[in-house]
Structure formats: structure tokens, C-alpha cells
Amino acid sequence: MNSNKSIKYYCWHTSPIGQLLVAGCDDALHYIGFPDGNRKGRVDDQWEENNHPFRETCKQLDDYFERRRTRFDLPLSLAGTQFQQLVWSALLDIPYGTTTSYAGIARQINRPTATRAVGSANGRNPIPIIIPCHRVIGRDGTLTGFGGGLPVKNFLLQLEDTDQLALPF
């Protein structure tokens, strides 16, 4: 569950990777939760189900899954530390269809010894897919942890036709 107190609304969105939990407020997206994995979406008792605030989010997600969109254009609200926000901003710079490593992100943000901290911030990304944390892989080219599970990470990378394709799970 996301403890962000400013979330008011949520909806469930059907996707090729299952039901995504989309949550936020009237003017910004705060959270996407997966159907499975350690970032499984859970609804807070205080949230109200309402599809209206997320029409554009769901449309852009559909476009992405249908390979008609390579970048999202949505208002985002990110609750996190300054370091996490720095990492999440760097994730937005990873081009569609490419991958980088945790060490690559650490170098990009001028914190070359912070590889583990980058991994931790990557794992706490509240808006996966939109902020493409799935494009970060191990330095040796292997798929590493992902909140929706490695099969979902593999699916997203294959969807984007990256050169980084894992073996079937």
C-alpha cells in the first residue's frame, strides 16, 4: 500500500500484465501498483474509486501496451527523498527500447559509488512503467529485481523490443 496521504482516488486498469492499480488526486498521478510481486497494489481505506481522474493515464497506458506510445506525458506527484527523486528523474531519461545499469544511473547522477542506493530508490519508484524502472538491469546484463516480478519486467522489455531479452521464466 502507498502511504501517500494526498491520494484521494483510484481505479483498476486492465493491461496485458494484469489489473494495474492507478491512484492519485484530481490533478496528478501518484501511484501504480502491480497485480503481483512485492509492489502489489493495495487500496487504502481512505481512497475513493473513481475512473474519471485517470482517463488520460489509462489511455496513455493502453497506447504504450499497443506500441503507439514511447513516452508518457502526464502530471506526476512523487513523494520521496531528494535522492529518490534524483534517481526517478534519471529514469525518465532512459530512452524507450534501451536499458542501463544501476551503476550507469549512479554515474549519471554524479554519485558513482551509490549503486546500491540507486537500486533501492529504483525499487521504491511509486509510478513504474510511466517512470521506466524496468529499463534498469544488472551490470552483467541480467534482469534484476522488479516490483511486478521478473516475468513482468521481461514482458515490458520485450514489448519495447530492447536488445535485453531474458530467457523464459
Secondary structure, DSSP 4 states (H G I P E B T S, - for coil): ----TT--EEEEEEETTEEEEEEE-SS-EEEEEBSSSTTB----TT-EE-SGGGHHHHHHHHHHHTTS-SS----B---S-HHHHHHHHHHTTSPTT--EEHHHHHHHTT-TT-HHHHHHHHHT-SSBTTB-GGGEE-TTS-----TT-HHHHHHHHHHTT-S--PPP-
